[in-house]
Amino acid sequence: MTKTNSPLLGILILSLTVSFAATAAEPVTPKLTDKLDRLLREEMRSIQTAMGQIHSAIVMGQHDKVAKQAQDIHDSFILQQSLTEQDRKDLMSAVPEGFIKLDKEFHQLAASLAEAGRNDDTEKQHKLFGKMTGNCIQCHSTYVSDRFPDVKPVRD
């Protein structure tokens, strides 16, 4: 298996669950290969765990933990090491064009949250965490609505 460290690959996979979407789209999940689907589910479990830890860390003032967990989400470490060149091609053919833009937005939020953690800025952490959570909701309701039919988009 060929390994890659391209942040874009991890970003693309992560945003299936955590991207902000402006318009409705066909669910992406059915178009993924079995391997990509398995990797996505593994990554989503990691993100779910990290988001729970971030929430707890924010309310307890554990800024270093916020920074670490947000940075881990941003870096998408598991998937970056797991994708082959063919996986990358399969992924690019499975996701809509606007999806990449939305994914980058999510990862920018994670990077900003990590920075807010490093700066001990609880207020900014709270706001960014809320935006990231909103992105999760938007992505689930837009791109994987077949798996999460009861999740409705959040309107600003």
LODRENSE-306042 format. One record per residue: z, x, y of N, C-alpha, C in turn; residue in one letter. Coordinates in steps of 0.2 Angstrom, whole numbers, plus 5000, padded with zeros to 4 digits. Layout:
{{Z; X; Y}; {Z; X; Y}; {Z; X; Y}; 'A'} ...
//
This chain:
{{5000; 5004; 4994}; {5000; 5000; 5000}; {5000; 5004; 5006}; 'M'} {{4996; 5003; 5011}; {4995; 5007; 5017}; {5000; 5004; 5022}; 'T'} {{5004; 5008; 5025}; {5009; 5006; 5030}; {5006; 5007; 5037}; 'K'} {{5009; 5003; 5042}; {5006; 5003; 5049}; {5013; 5003; 5053}; 'T'} {{5012; 5005; 5059}; {5018; 5005; 5064}; {5015; 5001; 5070}; 'N'} {{5010; 4997; 5070}; {5007; 4994; 5075}; {5011; 4988; 5077}; 'S'} {{5014; 4988; 5083}; {5019; 4982; 5085}; {5015; 4976; 5085}; 'P'} {{5008; 4976; 5087}; {5005; 4970; 5087}; {5005; 4966; 5081}; 'L'} {{5005; 4969; 5075}; {5005; 4966; 5069}; {5011; 4962; 5068}; 'L'} {{5017; 4965; 5069}; {5023; 4962; 5068}; {5024; 4956; 5073}; 'G'} {{5021; 4957; 5079}; {5021; 4952; 5084}; {5017; 4946; 5082}; 'I'} {{5012; 4947; 5079}; {5008; 4941; 5077}; {5011; 4937; 5072}; 'L'} {{5014; 4940; 5067}; {5018; 4937; 5062}; {5024; 4933; 5065}; 'I'} {{5028; 4937; 5069}; {5034; 4933; 5072}; {5032; 4927; 5076}; 'L'} {{5027; 4928; 5079}; {5026; 4922; 5084}; {5024; 4916; 5080}; 'S'} {{5022; 4916; 5074}; {5021; 4910; 5070}; {5027; 4905; 5071}; 'L'} {{5033; 4908; 5072}; {5039; 4904; 5072}; {5042; 4904; 5079}; 'T'} {{5041; 4909; 5083}; {5044; 4910; 5089}; {5040; 4910; 5096}; 'V'} {{5034; 4908; 5096}; {5030; 4908; 5101}; {5030; 4902; 5105}; 'S'} {{5029; 4902; 5112}; {5028; 4897; 5116}; {5021; 4894; 5116}; 'F'} {{5020; 4888; 5114}; {5013; 4886; 5114}; {5012; 4880; 5119}; 'A'} {{5007; 4880; 5123}; {5005; 4876; 5128}; {5002; 4869; 5126}; 'A'} {{4998; 4870; 5120}; {4994; 4865; 5118}; {4995; 4864; 5110}; 'T'} {{4993; 4858; 5108}; {4993; 4857; 5100}; {4988; 4861; 5097}; 'A'} {{4989; 4863; 5091}; {4984; 4867; 5087}; {4985; 4865; 5080}; 'A'} {{4980; 4867; 5075}; {4981; 4866; 5068}; {4986; 4871; 5066}; 'E'} {{4990; 4869; 5061}; {4995; 4873; 5058}; {4992; 4879; 5055}; 'P'} {{4995; 4885; 5056}; {4993; 4891; 5054}; {4995; 4893; 5047}; 'V'} {{5000; 4890; 5045}; {5003; 4892; 5038}; {4998; 4891; 5032}; 'T'} {{4994; 4886; 5032}; {4990; 4885; 5026}; {4984; 4890; 5026}; 'P'} {{4983; 4893; 5031}; {4977; 4898; 5031}; {4980; 4905; 5029}; 'K'} {{4986; 4906; 5029}; {4989; 4913; 5027}; {4988; 4914; 5020}; 'L'} {{4987; 4921; 5018}; {4987; 4923; 5011}; {4994; 4922; 5008}; 'T'} {{4995; 4922; 5002}; {5001; 4922; 4999}; {5006; 4927; 5001}; 'D'} {{5003; 4933; 5002}; {5007; 4939; 5004}; {5009; 4938; 5011}; 'K'} {{5005; 4936; 5015}; {5007; 4935; 5022}; {5012; 4930; 5023}; 'L'} {{5011; 4924; 5019}; {5016; 4919; 5019}; {5023; 4921; 5017}; 'D'} {{5023; 4925; 5012}; {5029; 4928; 5009}; {5033; 4933; 5015}; 'R'} {{5029; 4937; 5018}; {5031; 4942; 5023}; {5034; 4938; 5029}; 'L'} {{5030; 4933; 5031}; {5032; 4928; 5036}; {5039; 4925; 5035}; 'L'} {{5039; 4922; 5029}; {5046; 4919; 5028}; {5052; 4924; 5028}; 'R'} {{5050; 4930; 5025}; {5055; 4935; 5025}; {5057; 4937; 5032}; 'E'} {{5052; 4938; 5036}; {5053; 4940; 5043}; {5057; 4934; 5047}; 'E'} {{5055; 4928; 5046}; {5059; 4922; 5049}; {5066; 4922; 5047}; 'M'} {{5067; 4923; 5041}; {5075; 4924; 5039}; {5078; 4929; 5043}; 'R'} {{5075; 4935; 5044}; {5078; 4940; 5048}; {5079; 4938; 5055}; 'S'} {{5074; 4935; 5058}; {5075; 4932; 5065}; {5080; 4927; 5065}; 'I'} {{5080; 4922; 5060}; {5086; 4917; 5061}; {5092; 4920; 5060}; 'Q'} {{5093; 4925; 5056}; {5100; 4929; 5056}; {5101; 4932; 5063}; 'T'} {{5096; 4936; 5065}; {5097; 4940; 5072}; {5099; 4935; 5077}; 'A'} {{5095; 4929; 5078}; {5096; 4924; 5083}; {5104; 4922; 5082}; 'M'} {{5106; 4920; 5076}; {5113; 4918; 5076}; {5118; 4923; 5078}; 'G'} {{5116; 4930; 5076}; {5121; 4935; 5078}; {5121; 4936; 5086}; 'Q'} {{5115; 4935; 5089}; {5114; 4936; 5096}; {5118; 4930; 5100}; 'I'} {{5117; 4924; 5097}; {5121; 4919; 5100}; {5129; 4920; 5100}; 'H'} {{5131; 4922; 5094}; {5138; 4924; 5094}; {5140; 4930; 5099}; 'S'} {{5136; 4935; 5099}; {5137; 4941; 5103}; {5137; 4939; 5110}; 'A'} {{5133; 4935; 5112}; {5133; 4933; 5119}; {5139; 4929; 5121}; 'I'} {{5141; 4925; 5117}; {5147; 4921; 5119}; {5154; 4925; 5119}; 'V'} {{5153; 4931; 5115}; {5159; 4935; 5114}; {5159; 4941; 5118}; 'M'} {{5153; 4942; 5122}; {5153; 4948; 5127}; {5151; 4954; 5123}; 'G'} {{5148; 4954; 5117}; {5147; 4960; 5113}; {5139; 4962; 5115}; 'Q'} {{5139; 4965; 5121}; {5132; 4967; 5124}; {5128; 4971; 5120}; 'H'} {{5132; 4976; 5117}; {5128; 4981; 5112}; {5125; 4978; 5106}; 'D'} {{5128; 4973; 5104}; {5126; 4969; 5098}; {5120; 4965; 5100}; 'K'} {{5120; 4962; 5106}; {5114; 4958; 5109}; {5108; 4963; 5109}; 'V'} {{5110; 4968; 5112}; {5104; 4973; 5113}; {5101; 4975; 5107}; 'A'} {{5105; 4977; 5102}; {5102; 4979; 5095}; {5098; 4974; 5092}; 'K'} {{5101; 4968; 5091}; {5098; 4962; 5088}; {5091; 4960; 5091}; 'Q'} {{5091; 4960; 5098}; {5085; 4958; 5102}; {5080; 4964; 5101}; 'A'} {{5082; 4970; 5101}; {5077; 4975; 5100}; {5074; 4975; 5093}; 'Q'} {{5079; 4973; 5088}; {5076; 4973; 5081}; {5071; 4967; 5081}; 'D'} {{5072; 4962; 5084}; {5067; 4956; 5084}; {5061; 4959; 5088}; 'I'} {{5061; 4962; 5093}; {5055; 4965; 5097}; {5051; 4969; 5092}; 'H'} {{5055; 4974; 5089}; {5051; 4979; 5085}; {5048; 4977; 5079}; 'D'} {{5050; 4971; 5076}; {5047; 4968; 5070}; {5047; 4973; 5064}; 'S'} {{5052; 4977; 5063}; {5052; 4983; 5059}; {5049; 4981; 5052}; 'F'} {{5052; 4976; 5049}; {5050; 4974; 5042}; {5042; 4973; 5041}; 'I'} {{5039; 4969; 5045}; {5032; 4968; 5044}; {5028; 4974; 5046}; 'L'} {{5030; 4978; 5051}; {5026; 4983; 5053}; {5025; 4988; 5047}; 'Q'} {{5030; 4988; 5043}; {5029; 4993; 5037}; {5026; 4990; 5031}; 'Q'} {{5025; 4983; 5031}; {5023; 4980; 5025}; {5015; 4978; 5025}; 'S'} {{5012; 4978; 5031}; {5005; 4976; 5032}; {5000; 4981; 5030}; 'L'} {{4995; 4980; 5026}; {4990; 4984; 5024}; {4984; 4982; 5029}; 'T'} {{4979; 4986; 5029}; {4973; 4985; 5034}; {4970; 4978; 5032}; 'E'} {{4970; 4976; 5025}; {4967; 4970; 5023}; {4972; 4964; 5026}; 'Q'} {{4978; 4965; 5026}; {4983; 4960; 5028}; {4981; 4959; 5036}; 'D'} {{4980; 4964; 5039}; {4979; 4964; 5046}; {4973; 4959; 5047}; 'R'} {{4967; 4961; 5044}; {4961; 4957; 5044}; {4963; 4949; 5042}; 'K'} {{4966; 4948; 5037}; {4968; 4941; 5035}; {4972; 4938; 5040}; 'D'} {{4977; 4941; 5043}; {4981; 4938; 5049}; {4977; 4937; 5055}; 'L'} {{4972; 4941; 5057}; {4968; 4940; 5063}; {4963; 4934; 5062}; 'M'} {{4961; 4933; 5055}; {4957; 4927; 5054}; {4961; 4921; 5053}; 'S'} {{4967; 4921; 5053}; {4972; 4915; 5051}; {4974; 4912; 5058}; 'A'} {{4975; 4916; 5063}; {4979; 4914; 5069}; {4974; 4912; 5075}; 'V'} {{4975; 4907; 5078}; {4971; 4905; 5084}; {4971; 4910; 5089}; 'P'} {{4966; 4910; 5094}; {4965; 4915; 5099}; {4971; 4915; 5104}; 'E'} {{4974; 4909; 5106}; {4979; 4909; 5110}; {4986; 4911; 5107}; 'G'} {{4986; 4911; 5101}; {4992; 4913; 5097}; {4994; 4920; 5099}; 'F'} {{4990; 4925; 5100}; {4992; 4932; 5101}; {4995; 4932; 5108}; 'I'} {{4992; 4929; 5113}; {4995; 4929; 5120}; {5002; 4926; 5119}; 'K'} {{5003; 4921; 5116}; {5010; 4918; 5115}; {5015; 4922; 5111}; 'L'} {{5012; 4926; 5107}; {5017; 4930; 5103}; {5019; 4936; 5107}; 'D'} {{5015; 4939; 5111}; {5017; 4944; 5116}; {5022; 4942; 5120}; 'K'} {{5022; 4935; 5123}; {5027; 4933; 5127}; {5033; 4932; 5124}; 'E'} {{5034; 4930; 5117}; {5040; 4930; 5114}; {5043; 4937; 5113}; 'F'} {{5039; 4942; 5112}; {5041; 4949; 5111}; {5043; 4952; 5118}; 'H'} {{5040; 4950; 5123}; {5042; 4952; 5130}; {5049; 4949; 5131}; 'Q'} {{5050; 4943; 5129}; {5057; 4940; 5130}; {5062; 4944; 5126}; 'L'} {{5061; 4946; 5120}; {5065; 4949; 5116}; {5067; 4956; 5119}; 'A'} {{5062; 4959; 5121}; {5063; 4966; 5125}; {5067; 4965; 5131}; 'A'} {{5066; 4960; 5135}; {5070; 4958; 5141}; {5077; 4957; 5139}; 'S'} {{5078; 4953; 5133}; {5085; 4952; 5131}; {5089; 4958; 5129}; 'L'} {{5085; 4962; 5126}; {5088; 4969; 5124}; {5090; 4973; 5130}; 'A'} {{5086; 4973; 5135}; {5088; 4976; 5141}; {5094; 4973; 5145}; 'E'} {{5094; 4966; 5145}; {5100; 4962; 5148}; {5106; 4964; 5144}; 'A'} {{5106; 4965; 5137}; {5112; 4967; 5133}; {5114; 4974; 5135}; 'G'} {{5109; 4979; 5136}; {5111; 4986; 5138}; {5114; 4986; 5145}; 'R'} {{5112; 4981; 5149}; {5115; 4980; 5156}; {5121; 4976; 5157}; 'N'} {{5124; 4974; 5151}; {5130; 4969; 5151}; {5129; 4963; 5155}; 'D'} {{5123; 4960; 5156}; {5121; 4955; 5160}; {5121; 4948; 5156}; 'D'} {{5127; 4945; 5155}; {5128; 4939; 5151}; {5124; 4933; 5154}; 'T'} {{5123; 4932; 5160}; {5119; 4927; 5163}; {5112; 4927; 5161}; 'E'} {{5109; 4933; 5162}; {5102; 4934; 5160}; {5101; 4934; 5152}; 'K'} {{5106; 4936; 5148}; {5106; 4935; 5141}; {5105; 4928; 5139}; 'Q'} {{5110; 4924; 5142}; {5110; 4917; 5141}; {5103; 4914; 5142}; 'H'} {{5100; 4915; 5148}; {5094; 4912; 5150}; {5088; 4914; 5145}; 'K'} {{5088; 4921; 5144}; {5083; 4923; 5139}; {5083; 4920; 5132}; 'L'} {{5089; 4920; 5130}; {5091; 4917; 5123}; {5088; 4910; 5123}; 'F'} {{5090; 4906; 5128}; {5087; 4899; 5129}; {5080; 4899; 5129}; 'G'} {{5076; 4903; 5132}; {5069; 4904; 5132}; {5066; 4905; 5125}; 'K'} {{5069; 4910; 5122}; {5067; 4912; 5115}; {5068; 4906; 5110}; 'M'} {{5074; 4902; 5111}; {5075; 4897; 5107}; {5070; 4891; 5108}; 'T'} {{5068; 4890; 5114}; {5063; 4886; 5116}; {5056; 4888; 5113}; 'G'} {{5055; 4894; 5113}; {5048; 4897; 5110}; {5048; 4895; 5102}; 'N'} {{5054; 4896; 5099}; {5054; 4894; 5092}; {5053; 4887; 5091}; 'C'} {{5055; 4883; 5095}; {5054; 4875; 5094}; {5047; 4874; 5096}; 'I'} {{5044; 4877; 5101}; {5037; 4876; 5102}; {5032; 4878; 5097}; 'Q'} {{5034; 4884; 5094}; {5030; 4886; 5089}; {5030; 4882; 5082}; 'C'} {{5036; 4880; 5081}; {5037; 4876; 5075}; {5033; 4869; 5076}; 'H'} {{5034; 4866; 5081}; {5031; 4860; 5083}; {5023; 4860; 5083}; 'S'} {{5021; 4866; 5085}; {5013; 4867; 5086}; {5010; 4870; 5080}; 'T'} {{5012; 4876; 5078}; {5009; 4880; 5073}; {5011; 4879; 5066}; 'Y'} {{5017; 4876; 5064}; {5019; 4875; 5058}; {5022; 4868; 5057}; 'V'} {{5019; 4863; 5061}; {5021; 4856; 5061}; {5021; 4853; 5054}; 'S'} {{5017; 4856; 5049}; {5016; 4854; 5042}; {5023; 4855; 5039}; 'D'} {{5026; 4861; 5040}; {5033; 4863; 5037}; {5038; 4860; 5041}; 'R'} {{5038; 4858; 5048}; {5043; 4856; 5052}; {5041; 4849; 5056}; 'F'} {{5039; 4844; 5052}; {5036; 4838; 5055}; {5041; 4835; 5060}; 'P'} {{5047; 4836; 5060}; {5052; 4832; 5064}; {5054; 4836; 5070}; 'D'} {{5051; 4842; 5071}; {5052; 4846; 5077}; {5047; 4844; 5082}; 'V'} {{5050; 4842; 5088}; {5046; 4840; 5094}; {5046; 4845; 5099}; 'K'} {{5040; 4846; 5102}; {5040; 4851; 5108}; {5045; 4849; 5113}; 'P'} {{5047; 4854; 5117}; {5052; 4854; 5122}; {5048; 4854; 5129}; 'V'} {{5049; 4849; 5133}; {5045; 4849; 5139}; {5050; 4852; 5145}; 'R'} {{5047; 4856; 5149}; {5051; 4859; 5154}; {5051; 4854; 5160}; 'D'} 
//
